């Protein structure tokens, strides 16, 4: 079943070209950092908390709002906004993004929106070009494809980890109607968003897998947050779906 898109959303392919550039000289610079609801993926939180030198628990407490609605199986984490009358991103300044090297994937991809779905074990990607009234970047004479733009914006580091989470969020049991209980929702937030606490509980023996840990998973427990995130996904599949 196809979903009707807003008028300013144009479906595109990775090889589709468009004119766009964003830089301090564009009149609308940082306007896309205001009046927005910015959902954070687990990998976004991983990058940001390390950028700021914070534990994941500290980052969640200071910068994240957790929401759960009846339409979704799992909680959604949103970045807090400044109460300045414009709902500005907490990390935006007059000079631009203060965490730019580790900015969230949605910020990197903009004005391209990326959706991903899991079917028969394969990830299917869909892209849209978002043309918002405030954006003057489309007037810049810089032709590029969506593929080139993603490459330039460093999306290659984000997409594999974002897609890996689909094994939990779009698991076939979720699609068939399974809904986690409160304890399982807490497990979801722990294993994907509160990585430092997840590492401690695993190291202390309060959490475990029903199989030997792989060398990569051991590296995750030793300090590699990216590998730890993948361990968290495997652990959730065990705890939620018995895999």
C-alpha positions as CSV (number, residue, x, y, z in Angstrom):
1,X,0.0,0.0,0.0
2,X,1.5,3.3,-1.0
3,X,1.6,6.2,1.4
4,X,0.6,9.7,0.3
5,X,3.6,12.1,0.7
6,X,3.4,15.8,1.5
7,X,3.5,18.1,-1.6
8,X,7.1,19.2,-0.8
9,X,8.4,15.6,-0.7
10,X,9.7,14.4,-4.1
11,X,10.6,10.7,-4.4
12,X,14.1,10.3,-5.9
13,X,16.7,7.6,-6.5
14,X,20.3,7.6,-5.4
15,X,21.4,8.6,-8.9
16,X,18.9,11.4,-9.2
17,X,20.6,14.8,-9.5
18,X,19.5,18.1,-7.9
19,X,20.9,21.6,-7.2
20,X,21.7,22.2,-3.6
21,X,24.3,23.6,-1.3
22,X,24.4,24.7,2.3
23,X,27.0,27.1,3.8
24,X,27.1,30.2,5.9
25,X,26.6,32.4,2.9
26,X,23.1,31.0,2.2
27,X,20.5,33.4,3.6
28,X,18.6,30.7,5.5
29,X,21.7,29.3,7.2
30,X,20.7,27.4,10.4
31,X,17.0,27.8,9.7
32,X,16.7,24.1,9.3
33,X,18.0,23.8,12.9
34,X,14.8,25.4,14.3
35,X,11.1,24.4,14.6
36,X,11.9,20.7,14.2
37,X,11.4,17.4,16.0
38,X,14.7,15.7,15.6
39,X,14.5,12.0,16.2
40,X,17.7,10.4,17.3
41,X,18.9,6.9,16.3
42,X,21.0,4.9,18.7
43,X,24.0,5.6,16.5
44,X,23.3,9.3,16.7
45,X,23.4,9.2,20.5
46,X,26.6,7.1,20.4
47,X,28.4,9.7,18.3
48,X,27.0,12.7,20.2
49,X,27.7,11.5,23.7
50,X,31.3,10.6,22.7
51,X,31.7,14.0,21.0
52,X,30.7,15.7,24.2
53,X,32.7,13.5,26.5
54,X,29.6,12.3,28.4
55,X,28.3,9.0,29.5
56,X,25.2,7.8,27.6
57,X,23.2,8.1,30.8
58,X,24.3,11.7,31.2
59,X,23.5,12.5,27.6
60,X,20.0,11.0,27.8
61,X,19.2,12.9,31.0
62,X,20.4,16.2,29.6
63,X,19.5,16.2,25.9
64,X,16.9,13.5,25.2
65,X,13.1,13.4,25.5
66,X,11.7,9.8,25.3
67,X,8.2,9.4,23.8
68,X,6.0,6.4,23.3
69,X,2.7,6.4,21.4
70,X,0.2,3.7,20.5
71,X,1.3,3.7,16.9
72,X,4.8,2.5,17.6
73,X,6.1,-0.6,19.3
74,X,9.2,1.1,20.8
75,X,10.0,4.4,22.3
76,X,11.3,7.3,20.2
77,X,14.1,9.5,21.4
78,X,14.1,13.2,20.4
79,X,16.7,15.8,20.9
80,X,15.7,18.5,23.3
81,X,15.2,22.0,21.8
82,X,16.0,25.4,23.3
83,X,12.9,27.3,24.7
84,X,13.7,30.4,22.6
85,X,10.4,30.8,20.9
86,X,11.8,29.1,17.8
87,X,12.4,25.6,19.2
88,X,16.1,25.8,18.2
89,X,18.4,22.8,18.3
90,X,20.4,22.9,21.5
91,X,23.6,22.5,19.5
92,X,23.1,25.4,17.0
93,X,24.9,28.7,17.2
94,X,25.1,31.7,15.0
95,X,28.2,30.2,13.4
96,X,26.5,26.9,12.7
97,X,26.4,23.4,14.3
98,X,28.6,23.1,17.4
99,X,28.8,19.3,17.0
100,X,29.1,19.3,13.2
101,X,31.6,16.4,12.9
102,X,29.2,14.1,14.8
103,X,25.8,15.7,13.9
104,X,22.9,13.3,13.6
105,X,22.2,11.3,10.4
106,X,19.0,13.2,9.6
107,X,21.0,16.5,9.7
108,X,23.6,15.1,7.4
109,X,21.1,13.8,4.9
110,X,19.0,16.9,4.7
111,X,17.4,17.9,2.3
112,X,17.3,14.3,1.4
113,X,15.1,12.1,3.6
114,X,15.9,8.4,3.9
115,X,13.5,5.7,4.9
116,X,14.4,2.0,5.3
117,X,12.2,-1.1,5.6
118,X,13.1,-4.7,6.3
119,X,11.5,-7.4,4.2
120,X,12.6,-11.1,3.8
121,X,15.9,-10.2,5.6
122,X,16.7,-7.4,3.1
123,X,16.8,-3.7,3.7
124,X,14.8,-1.6,1.2
125,X,15.7,2.1,1.0
126,X,13.5,4.9,-0.1
127,X,14.6,8.5,-0.6
128,X,12.7,11.8,-0.9
129,X,13.9,15.3,-1.6
130,X,12.4,17.7,0.9
131,X,11.8,21.2,-0.4
132,X,10.8,23.4,2.6
133,X,9.8,27.1,2.0
134,X,12.6,28.5,4.2
135,X,15.4,26.6,2.4
136,X,17.4,28.7,-0.1
137,X,20.0,26.0,-0.7
138,X,18.2,24.8,-3.8
139,X,19.0,28.2,-5.5
140,X,22.7,27.4,-5.2
141,X,24.1,26.1,-8.5
142,X,25.7,23.0,-7.3
143,X,24.5,19.9,-9.1
144,X,24.9,16.5,-7.4
145,X,23.3,13.1,-7.0
146,X,21.8,11.8,-3.8
147,X,24.6,9.2,-3.8
148,X,27.3,11.8,-4.1
149,X,25.6,14.0,-1.4
150,X,25.4,11.1,1.0
151,X,29.0,10.3,0.4
152,X,30.1,13.9,0.9
153,X,28.0,14.2,4.1
154,X,29.5,11.0,5.7
155,X,26.3,9.0,5.7
156,X,28.2,5.8,5.0
157,X,29.2,5.7,8.7
158,X,25.6,6.0,9.8
159,X,23.5,3.9,7.5
160,X,24.8,0.4,8.4
161,X,24.1,1.0,12.1
162,X,20.7,2.6,11.5
163,X,19.7,-0.3,9.3
164,X,21.0,-2.9,11.8
165,X,18.4,-1.7,14.3
166,X,15.7,-2.7,11.9
167,X,16.3,-6.3,13.0
168,X,14.6,-5.3,16.2
169,X,12.3,-2.4,15.4
170,X,10.9,-4.2,12.3
171,X,11.2,-7.8,13.4
172,X,8.5,-10.0,11.8
173,X,6.9,-10.5,15.2
174,X,6.5,-6.7,15.5
175,X,5.0,-6.6,12.1
176,X,2.5,-9.3,13.2
177,X,1.4,-7.3,16.2
178,X,3.7,-8.2,19.1
179,X,4.1,-5.3,21.5
180,X,6.8,-5.3,24.3
181,X,5.8,-4.9,27.9
182,X,7.3,-2.2,30.1
183,X,10.3,-4.2,31.2
184,X,11.1,-5.0,27.5
185,X,10.8,-1.3,26.6
186,X,13.4,-0.6,29.3
187,X,15.6,-3.2,27.8
188,X,15.3,-1.6,24.4
189,X,16.4,1.8,25.7
190,X,19.2,0.2,27.8
191,X,20.7,-1.9,25.0
192,X,20.4,0.7,22.2
193,X,20.6,4.1,23.8
194,X,22.2,3.7,27.2
195,X,25.3,1.9,26.0
196,X,27.5,2.7,29.0
197,X,25.0,1.2,31.4
198,X,24.5,-1.8,29.1
199,X,28.2,-2.4,29.1
200,X,28.4,-2.3,32.9
201,X,25.5,-4.7,33.4
202,X,27.0,-7.1,30.9
203,X,30.4,-6.9,32.4
204,X,28.9,-7.5,35.9
205,X,27.1,-10.6,34.7
206,X,23.6,-9.2,35.1
207,X,23.1,-9.6,31.4
208,X,24.3,-12.4,29.1
209,X,23.9,-14.2,25.8
210,X,22.9,-17.9,25.6
211,X,26.0,-18.4,23.4
212,X,29.7,-17.6,23.6
213,X,30.6,-14.0,22.8
214,X,32.3,-13.4,19.5
215,X,35.7,-11.6,19.4
216,X,33.9,-8.5,18.0
217,X,31.4,-8.6,20.9
218,X,34.2,-8.9,23.4
219,X,35.8,-5.8,21.8
220,X,32.5,-4.0,22.3
221,X,32.5,-4.8,26.0
222,X,36.2,-3.7,26.2
223,X,35.3,-0.2,24.9
224,X,34.3,-0.2,21.2
225,X,30.9,1.5,21.3
226,X,30.0,0.6,17.7
227,X,30.6,-3.1,18.3
228,X,28.7,-2.8,21.6
229,X,25.7,-1.4,19.8
230,X,25.7,-4.5,17.6
231,X,25.9,-6.7,20.7
232,X,22.9,-4.8,22.1
233,X,20.9,-5.6,19.0
234,X,21.8,-9.3,19.3
235,X,20.9,-9.3,23.0
236,X,17.6,-7.7,22.3
237,X,16.7,-10.2,19.6
238,X,17.4,-12.9,22.2
239,X,15.4,-11.3,25.0
240,X,12.4,-10.1,22.9
241,X,12.1,-12.7,20.2
242,X,13.9,-15.8,21.6
243,X,16.6,-15.8,18.9
